[in-house]
């Protein structure tokens, strides 16, 4: 008399083998990444640093620089930690930023809140964002580059 109340050992082994194969494929691909989310995170981090630099300049009544290095895909504030982005994320700095050493571009905020101004393009294609720094007010805006 055969019982139909459960699974056989062979059926259980087949299910475990299939699950193991699927899990192996998922793990080998790594975590899912979105170019759009990475670009937005990078733009948010840079815009946040620019806003913090402006606030620091006003609080100290002194100039504060933000250095952007398109060649090495990195940026940093005066004396701050250098933040490096994924090499797949392009950074282009547009005038009127100040020149720095070895292709680094500087955006300087003054104690009155004004800035040298300029714009930064982050990303590529349809996921490109633009960060504008107004020269008169030092206001930082993030928008789509299209």
C-alpha positions, 0 to 999 in steps of 0.5 A: 500500500503506497502513501500519497501524504508526502514527498519522496526523498528523491523529490526533495533532493531535486527541489534542493538542487534546483534551489541551489542552482538558482541561488548560485546564479543570484549570488554570482551576479552580485547585488542588483545595481541601478546606474540611475540610483548610483548617479542620484546618490552621487549627485546628492552626496556632492550637492550635500557637500556643497551646501555644507561648505556654503553653511561653513563659509557663512558660519566662519565668515571665511572662504571654503573650497570644494575640490572636484577631480573629474580624472579620479572621479572624486570630490572633497571639502576643505580638509575633509574626507575624499569621496571617490565615486564609481568609475562608471559615473562620469563627472564633468565640471563646467565654468566658471570654477577655479583651476586647481592642481592636476586638473582639479576644479574648485568651487569656492564659497565666501563668508557672505554666502556667494560662490565662484559658481559653476555647474557639475554634470554627473552620470551619462546618457539619460541618467545624467544630473546637473548640479548648479551653484549660483555665484551670487547666492551660493545656492545649490540646485540639482536637476536633470541635465537634459 
